[in-house]
């Protein structure tokens, strides 16, 4: 990379319309392919509880023609919208040149976080989805629910969508909003009915208590377990994990902070029972769905290599633009 003695500052509006969901899907798939091939700089995650929320710092890097290292520092404060009219998740992504540590750019993080999370689920669904038309159910009605609909529409033949959650009014309003925008049916329903009637189930809430019951889950489904990304978060009853093939984004993370943590802590599975990682699916090191009876769970905790891959894509697209604010940190 050619250094120009500048660090670029990207606010959301500077790149919001630059990438579509397929771009995010391709960037995330590329990052996990590099991970499976060993072409990354070690990933890590730091979690800290705060009085009104929590912080995550995720780090990692990608090695290639251009190599990058970076981190994402996010705060999850889930009363922000109500109390301060602020997003519930706030933070930044820092991108550096991994050949010499030069700070290339700083990004607003929440848009990239939202899009790359849903994109990763879509990559997993590409290999693990059931055959034929998809009846999609989403437990949750926030930004991740909306992003997952967009992402799964890129890789699945979705014929209907159900929205559910603990607040039935919010679920109904979100379903009505989505129904008005899509050409397929979107309705709200109970959590039980949403689980039972779907062949793809996405859970994307900040819950710390399991709400998906074992008896509601039958073979043949694909479950995207998105919400659990820190110690204590939990959406699925641990027994569900015991009967499934589990694919993680990063195995070392999901056993500590993902949905898998609870089944492991309860002695229902061991880390060795994890079927594999997303990059291993992409590279063919492990097989995807081979039977209509298989239950697959994609355990998503989020990883910096996803953030860095998307940030690097944006940086390369816009690094020569005169519309992006720049500073010289070393002046």
C-alpha positions in Angstrom: 0.0 0.0 0.0 1.1 3.5 -0.7 1.1 5.7 2.3 -0.1 9.2 1.8 0.4 10.5 5.4 -3.3 10.5 6.0 -5.9 8.7 8.0 -9.4 8.7 6.5 -12.5 9.3 8.7 -15.7 7.6 7.4 -19.0 8.6 8.9 -22.0 6.4 7.9 -23.3 8.6 5.1 -19.9 8.5 3.3 -20.3 4.7 2.5 -23.8 3.7 3.3 -24.9 3.4 -0.3 -21.5 2.1 -1.6 -22.1 -1.5 -0.8 -25.2 -3.7 -1.3 -25.8 -6.9 0.7 -24.2 -9.1 -2.0 -21.0 -7.0 -1.5 -21.1 -7.7 2.2 -21.7 -11.4 1.6 -18.7 -11.6 -0.7 -16.5 -9.7 1.6 -17.4 -11.9 4.6 -17.0 -15.1 2.6 -13.5 -13.9 1.5 -12.6 -13.3 5.1 -13.6 -16.7 6.3 -11.9 -18.4 3.4 -8.7 -16.7 4.4 -9.3 -17.8 8.0 -9.7 -21.5 6.9 -6.5 -21.2 4.9 -4.6 -19.8 7.8 -4.1 -16.4 6.2 -5.2 -14.2 9.1 -3.6 -12.4 12.0 -4.9 -13.9 15.2 -8.4 -12.9 16.3 -9.4 -12.0 19.8 -12.3 -10.7 21.8 -12.5 -8.6 25.0 -15.8 -8.2 26.8 -16.5 -5.8 29.6 -19.7 -5.1 31.5 -20.7 -1.5 32.3 -23.4 -0.2 34.6 -25.9 0.4 31.7 -24.6 -1.9 29.0 -21.6 -3.8 27.8 -18.5 -3.3 25.6 -16.9 -5.6 23.0 -13.5 -5.1 21.5 -12.8 -7.5 18.6 -9.4 -7.7 16.9 -7.9 -9.5 13.9 -6.4 -9.2 10.5 -6.3 -10.5 7.0 -3.1 -11.5 5.0 -3.2 -11.2 1.2 -2.0 -8.9 -1.6 -2.8 -6.1 0.7 -2.8 -7.1 4.4 -4.9 -5.4 7.1 -5.2 -5.5 10.8 -7.8 -3.7 12.9 -10.2 -3.7 15.7 -13.8 -2.9 16.4 -14.8 -1.3 19.7 -18.6 -1.4 20.3 -20.8 -0.6 23.2 -24.2 -2.3 23.5 -26.4 -0.1 25.6 -29.9 -1.4 25.0 -31.8 1.5 26.6 -30.1 4.1 24.5 -32.9 4.5 22.0 -35.5 4.9 24.8 -33.5 7.1 27.1 -31.2 9.1 24.9 -32.6 8.7 21.3 -29.3 7.1 20.4 -28.6 3.8 18.7 -28.4 0.9 21.1 -25.0 -0.1 19.6 -22.3 2.5 19.1 -18.7 2.2 18.2 -15.8 2.5 15.7 -13.7 0.3 13.5 -10.0 1.0 13.2 -8.2 -0.2 10.1 -4.4 -0.4 9.7 -1.9 -1.5 7.1 -0.6 -4.8 8.5 2.8 -4.4 6.8 3.8 -1.5 9.0 0.8 -0.6 11.3 0.0 2.7 9.6 -3.5 3.8 10.6 -5.5 3.9 7.3 -9.0 4.7 8.5 -11.6 5.0 11.2 -15.2 4.0 10.5 -18.5 4.4 12.2 -19.1 0.7 13.1 -22.8 0.0 13.6 -23.8 -0.1 9.9 -20.9 -2.5 9.0 -21.7 -4.6 12.1 -25.3 -4.9 11.1 -24.6 -5.8 7.5 -21.7 -8.2 8.0 -23.6 -10.1 10.7 -26.5 -10.8 8.4 -24.2 -11.5 5.5 -22.3 -14.2 7.5 -25.6 -15.9 8.3 -26.5 -15.8 4.5 -23.1 -17.4 3.8 -23.9 -20.2 6.2 -27.4 -20.6 4.9 -26.1 -21.0 1.4 -24.5 -24.3 2.4 -26.9 -25.4 5.2 -30.4 -24.4 4.1 -33.1 -27.0 3.5 -34.0 -27.8 0.0 -37.0 -26.1 -1.7 -39.0 -23.0 -0.7 -38.1 -21.4 2.6 -40.5 -20.6 5.4 -38.5 -18.1 7.4 -39.2 -17.1 11.0 -37.3 -14.4 12.8 -37.4 -13.9 16.5 -36.6 -10.2 16.9 -37.7 -7.0 15.3 -34.7 -4.7 15.4 -32.0 -3.8 12.8 -30.7 -7.3 12.7 -34.1 -8.7 11.8 -34.3 -6.3 8.9 -30.8 -7.0 7.7 -31.3 -10.8 7.9 -34.4 -10.6 5.7 -32.3 -8.7 3.1 -29.4 -11.1 3.4 -31.4 -14.3 3.2 -33.3 -13.1 0.2 -30.0 -13.1 -1.6 -29.4 -16.8 -1.1 -32.8 -18.4 -0.4 -36.2 -18.8 -2.2 -38.3 -17.4 0.7 -42.0 -17.9 0.3 -43.2 -16.5 3.6 -41.9 -14.8 6.7 -43.1 -14.8 10.3 -41.9 -12.3 12.9 -42.1 -12.9 16.6 -40.7 -11.8 19.9 -41.6 -11.1 23.5 -43.2 -7.8 22.6 -46.1 -8.8 20.4 -47.0 -5.2 19.5 -43.4 -4.5 18.2 -43.5 -7.8 16.3 -46.8 -6.9 14.7 -45.7 -3.4 13.7 -42.4 -4.7 12.3 -44.2 -7.4 10.3 -46.6 -4.8 8.9 -43.7 -2.6 7.9 -41.9 -5.5 6.1 -45.1 -6.8 4.5 -45.6 -3.3 2.9 -42.1 -3.4 1.4 -41.8 -7.0 0.2 -43.7 -9.0 -2.4 -44.0 -12.0 0.0 -46.2 -12.5 3.0 -44.9 -11.2 6.3 -47.0 -11.7 9.4 -46.5 -11.8 13.2 -47.1 -14.9 15.3 -46.2 -16.4 18.7 -42.6 -17.6 19.3 -43.9 -21.2 19.5 -45.7 -21.1 16.2 -42.8 -19.2 14.5 -40.4 -21.9 15.6 -42.6 -24.8 14.7 -43.7 -23.6 11.2 -40.3 -22.5 9.9 -37.5 -24.4 8.1 -35.2 -21.5 8.6 -35.2 -19.9 12.1 -33.2 -16.8 13.0 -32.9 -15.6 16.6 -31.5 -12.1 16.9 -32.3 -10.7 20.4 -30.2 -9.5 23.3 -31.8 -12.2 25.6 -30.0 -13.7 28.5 -32.7 -16.4 29.0 -33.6 -19.2 26.5 -36.9 -18.7 24.8 -36.7 -21.3 22.0 -37.8 -24.7 23.5 -36.4 -28.0 22.5 -39.8 -29.5 21.7 -40.5 -26.8 19.2 -37.5 -27.7 17.0 -37.7 -30.6 14.5 -35.1 -32.1 12.2 -34.3 -30.5 8.9 -34.1 -26.9 10.0 -31.4 -24.3 9.7 -31.1 -22.1 12.8 -29.1 -18.9 12.8 -28.4 -18.2 16.5 -27.3 -14.6 16.3 -28.0 -13.0 19.6 -25.5 -14.7 21.9 -22.2 -12.9 21.6 -21.1 -12.4 25.2 -21.1 -14.4 28.4 -24.6 -15.1 29.6 -26.6 -14.3 26.5 -28.9 -17.1 25.6 -31.7 -17.7 23.1 -31.9 -21.5 22.6 -32.4 -24.2 25.2 -29.0 -25.9 25.5 -30.5 -29.4 24.7 -31.2 -28.1 21.1 -27.4 -27.9 20.6 -27.0 -31.5 21.6 -29.1 -32.7 18.7 -27.6 -30.4 16.0 -24.6 -30.0 13.9 -23.0 -26.7 15.0 -21.1 -24.4 12.7 -19.4 -21.5 14.3 -18.0 -18.3 12.8 -14.9 -18.8 15.0 -14.9 -21.9 17.2 -12.7 -20.4 19.9 -15.3 -17.7 20.4 -18.5 -19.6 20.2 -17.5 -22.0 23.0 -16.9 -19.0 25.3 -19.5 -16.4 24.3 -21.8 -18.0 21.7 -25.0 -20.1 22.1 -22.7 -23.1 22.5 -21.4 -21.8 25.8 -24.5 -23.0 27.7 -24.5 -26.6 26.3 -20.8 -26.8 27.1 -21.2 -25.4 30.6 -24.1 -27.8 31.2 -22.0 -30.8 30.1 -24.4 -31.5 27.1 -21.6 -31.2 24.5 -17.9 -30.6 24.5 -15.9 -28.2 22.3 -14.9 -31.3 20.2 -18.6 -31.8 19.3 -18.6 -28.5 17.3 -18.9 -29.7 13.7 -16.8 -26.9 12.2 -16.3 -23.3 11.2 -17.8 -21.1 8.4 -14.5 -21.0 6.5 -14.3 -24.8 6.5 -17.7 -24.9 4.7 -16.5 -22.4 2.1 -13.3 -24.2 1.4 -14.9 -27.7 1.4 -13.0 -29.0 4.4 -16.3 -30.0 5.9 -19.6 -30.9 4.1 -22.7 -28.8 4.1 -26.2 -30.2 4.2 -26.4 -33.7 2.8 -29.7 -34.9 4.2 -33.1 -33.4 4.6 -33.2 -34.7 8.2 -30.1 -32.8 9.5 -30.5 -30.0 12.0 -27.9 -27.3 11.6 -27.2 -24.4 13.9 -25.0 -21.5 12.8 -23.6 -20.1 16.1 -22.7 -16.4 15.3 -20.6 -14.4 17.7 -19.2 -11.9 15.2 -15.5 -11.5 14.4 -13.1 -8.7 13.6 -12.1 -10.4 10.3 -15.6 -9.8 9.0 -15.4 -6.1 10.1 -11.9 -5.7 8.7 -12.8 -7.3 5.3 -15.8 -4.9 4.9 -13.8 -1.9 6.0 -10.9 -2.7 3.7 -13.3 -3.0 0.8 -14.8 0.4 1.5 -11.3 1.9 2.1 -10.0 0.6 -1.3 -13.0 2.0 -3.0 -12.8 5.5 -1.5 -9.2 6.1 -0.5 -8.6 8.5 -3.4 -11.9 10.3 -3.0 -11.8 14.0 -2.1 -15.1 13.6 -0.4 -13.7 11.7 2.6 -12.4 13.7 5.6 -8.7 13.0 6.3 -6.3 13.9 9.1 -2.5 13.5 9.6 -2.2 11.9 13.0 1.6 12.4 13.0 1.7 16.1 12.0 
